[in-house]
Amino acid sequence: MSEELDTAVSLEGVSIGYESRNEANTVVGSDLSLSLKFGELVCLLGPNGAGKSTLIRTLAGLDPALSGKIKIDGSDLETLSPNERARKLSVVLTDAVPAGLFTVYGIVSLGRHPHTRWTGELGEEDRARINWAMESVGVDSLARRQFDELSDGERQKVMIARALAQEASILVLDEPTAFVDLPRRVELMRILQELAHKENMAILLSSHDLEISLRSADRLWLMNDRGAIAAGLPEDLAIRGAFAEVFESDGIGWDFEQGGFQLKRDPDRFARIEGEGDVAVWTRKALLRKGYGLDADAEWALEVIISNINGHPIWRASARGPWKTFDSLETLFQWVEAQEKAGRSP
């Protein structure tokens, strides 16, 4: 497949923002040149107010670009009629849906509008696509349920099913995991990842969930508060320090090793850990949360050795004194706190 055919969405020198008749336009992002490929899931990340939703709406053709050119599957977005655009690109926004008395099946069937005649009558091909869309996101069992009776996570899946029923090969979503609990967020991201990879769809979504995006996305578009975007593999962006540049603040710093953000602290005490595996990982996290530094070259005040007895983790700890044995991190830290109160702070 050629590079041109492989490109689902391209932006060439695009500026986004708000048009004004009486005043100068408000620009929230300028000179953006990006591409979204078929077969990939891209997450758009950035701080609040950076312009993520504005970019999503501009790509969906709902807000005009202030300058530059946007191509959708090789066609200039400005030249596409609404029906032509709907056949190429489907969009899921955070706007409330006037569900009325619609069933789940009725909501999903609305996605067939670009393909039905003026009567809106559904044919065999339409019904097959609707059923496939519902099965793809796991809402086929909800077909007869009233939409307004569903949970937030179920509603999001139904709206994605409606977009899939539209039969467009490009899917753009604005905060699809907002107001959804953690297990459902993970599930939605897995569904979107599989749709991109197995159905060769191009999927772009905006998100505030950095950790899930790092684990799920093929590429990231990282938008700073000046509207500039750094694009690339999640790991490349981490290596380049892009996350720290965009998100770091006075109280929060990027932890390169852990691949996430930590509260900035200047530890006045250090711990040494001996052990491997998941238990050691979580023990390190607990010590960091408690304010310990883990610098191997520092003079440590607390030593922890992790072992395993009959399949159960055991912690042995010393605060420059006798060794104590614990069967949980909670009991270990209770002992540490008792040492502190007794004036033997580790």
N, C-alpha and C positions, 0 to 999 in steps of 0.2 A: 504494500500500500504506500502510495507516495506521501510525502510530507504534507502537501496541500490537502489531499483527501483525508488524511489522518487527523487534521485539525478540525475540531468541532466549533470552537469559538476563538476568534482572534481580536485583540484590541491593538490598534495602531495609533499611538499618540493621543489617546483618549483623555479628555478632562470631564469630570463628573461634578455635579453640584445642583444648584437651584437657579432657574432662570427668573429674572425680574424685569418687568416692563419699565419701571420708573427708576430703578437703581441698577448698579453694576451687579452682574451675576455673582452668586456665592459659590466659590470653587472649593470643594473638599478633597479633590484629588486631581492631579494634572499629569499629562504626558505619560499615561499608563500604556505600556506595550506588553501584552501577556497573551498566552494561548492555553486553551483547554483541549485536551486530546480525547478522542474516543477510546473507551476502555480504561479510563482512569477516574478515580475519585479525588477531588481537590477540595481541601478545606480552607476557607477564608477566615483568618484570625486577626484580631486586633483589639485595642482598647475601646471602651465605650465612646461613641461620638467620633470615631475615626472616619466613618463613611462606609462601613460594610453594607448596610441596608441600601444606601444610595447606589452603590455599585451593583448590587443584586437587582434592584429595580431598573437600573439603566440597561443591564444586559438582557433583562426580560422585555425591554421595549416599553415599560410603563412610564419611565422618565427619559427625556431626551438627553443624549450626550451633549455637553457644551461645545466640544470640538473633537476632532479625530474621527476614526472610522472603526465600526464594529461589524464583523462578519460572522454570520451564523451559518455553519455548514457551507461556507463558500459564498454565501449571498450577503449583500449589504443589508444590514438590519433596517435601514431607513426605507429601502425599496420594497420590503416585504409587506404584503397585506396582513391584517390580523389573522386571517384564516391560514395563510401560508406560514406565518410565524408559528402558529399553534401546532402545525404539522411537524415543525422542526424542533420546537422548544416548548417544554412544559415547565410551569413554575408553581412552587408551594410557598406561600407567604405566611406570616404570623397573623394576618388579619383574621378577625372572627368571621366564620362562615354562617350566613343566614340559613340554618338547616331546616327551619320550619318543621314539617311533618315528614321529611325525607327519611327513608331507611338507608342503611349503609349501601345497599345495592343501588338505590336511587342516586346517592351522592357520587358513587364511582362511575355510574353510567353517564353522568354529566361530562366526563372526560371524552366521550365519543362525539361531542358536538361538532368538532371540525370535520368529521367524517360522515355525518348523517345528512340526509336531505332536510329541506326546510321544515318538514313535518316532525323531524326528530325521531322518527320510527327506527327502532333497533333491528338490524338484521342478524342472521346467524353469525357472521364474522364479528359483528359488534359484541354480541353476547359472549363469544369465545374469548375475545380480548378482555372483556370485563372480568370474566371468571379467572383468566390467567393473572390479571393484575391483582385481584384479591388474594389468590393463592400465593403469589410471589411475596406478599408482605404479611401473610398469615391472618387475614381477616375474613376469609371465606366462611368461617363458622358464624360470623356476625352479620351475614347478609341481610337477615330479616329484622335485625335490631334497629331501633330508632337512633339516629346519629346523635341527638342531644342527650341520650342516656349513657353514652360511652365515657370512659376515662380519658384524660388528656393524652396518654400514650396511645390508646386505641384510636382516638380521633386523628392523631398525626399519621398513623399507619394508613387510615382510610384516605386521608388527603394525598398521601404518596400513591396509593392505589389509583385514585382518580387521575393523578398526573400520568401514571403508567398506562392507564386506559386510553389516554390521549394519543398514544403510539408515537410520541416524539422520541428521538434518539438522544436528545439533550435535556437534562433535568437540572433545574436551578432551584435551590431551597434556601429560605431565609430563616435561620435559627430553628431547624426542625426538632431539635432536642430540648428547646426551652420548655420549662415547666413539666418536664418528664423526669421520673425518678431514675436513679442510676442504672438498674438492670435494663429498663426499657431504652435508655440512651445507648447502652452498649448493643442491645438487640437491633435498634434502628440503624446504627452505624454498620453493623454486620450485614444487614439486608442491603443497604446502599452499596457497600463494597462488593457484594456478590452480584448485584445488578450491573455495576460498572464492568466487572471482570467477565462475567458469564454472558451478559447480553450485549457487550461492547457499547455500553452507554457512556456518555460523557456527563459526569455529575459534579456539580459545584454547590457547596453549601457553606453558609456562614455559621460560625459557632463561637462560643465563649469557652468551650470545654477543651482546654489545651491537651490534657492527658489523653483523652480518647482520640482526639485528632492526630496526635503524634503516633498512636498505635494503629490507626485505621487508614489514614490518607496516603495515597500514592505521592502526592505533592501538596505543598502548602503555599498559599498566597498570604504573606504576613504584612499587614497594613499598619503603618505607624500613625501617630496622631497628626502628621502633616500630610497624610493622604498618599504617601509613597508606598510602593509594594515591593517586597523582596520575595521572589518565587524560587522554589527548588524542593529537593527532597527534604523531608523533616530532619534527617541526620546531617545533611550538608548545612542547613540553616543553623542547627545547633552548634556545629563545629565553627561556623563563621561568627558565632556570637550574636546572631540576629534576634534571638528570643530575649536575651538580656537587654539589647538595645531598645526593643519595642516595649517590653513590659516592666523592666526593672525600675524600682522606685527607692525612695530613701529607706523604707522599712523592709523591702523584699528584694532578694537577690536570686539569680539563676544558679541552680546547683547543676553544674555540668555533668558530674558523675551520675547523679540520680535522675537527670532528665526532667527536672521540675523546679518549682520555686520554693525557697525556704525563707523564713523570717531571718533578717540580718541580725546577728548577735556577735558580740565580742566575748567569747567564752573566757571565764577566769579559772576554769578547771577542765581537765582533760581525762579521757578514758581510753583504755586500751582493750581491744576485743580480740579474742582468739576463737576462731570457729568459722564454719562455712555453711552455705546453703541458705534456705529461706529464713530460718530462725535467726541467723546472723544478720541478714538484711533488715529484718524487723527490729532486732535489738539495736542496730545502728540508728534506725529511724527514731526509736524511743529515746535513745540517749541524746540525739540532736534536739528532739522536741523538749527535753528536760534541760537543755542549755549547755550540754557538754560539747567540748571540741574533740575531734578524733584525729588530730594531727599526730602522725606516728613519731615525729621528731620532738614533740613537746614532752615535758615532764608530766606524766600522768598521775592522777590521784586515785583512780578507780580502775581495777583490772577485772575483766569478766572473761571467763572461759566457758564456752558452750559445748556440751556433750550430749549424748543420746543414750538413754537406758531403757531397754525394752520398748523402743519406738516412741519414747516420750522425751522431749527436750529437758535438759537440766542446766541450770546456770550456777557456776561457782564464782564467787566474787570476793575481792579483798580490797579494803581501803587502807593499804599499807599496814595491814595487821592480819589477824587470823582469817582463814578462809571460811566462808559460809556457803551453804548450798540452798538453792531455791527451785521451786517447780513452776514458777511463772514470773513474768516481768513485774507483775503487780507486787508480789511479795518481795522481789529484789528491791524495788524502789521504796517500799515501805521501810525496809531495813536501812536504805540510804538516807531516807528522811529522819529516821531515828538517830543515825550517826550524826547528822547535821544538828539536831536538837541537843545532842549530848556534847556538842562542841568538837566532834571528831569528823568534821566535814570532809567527805572524800573529794 
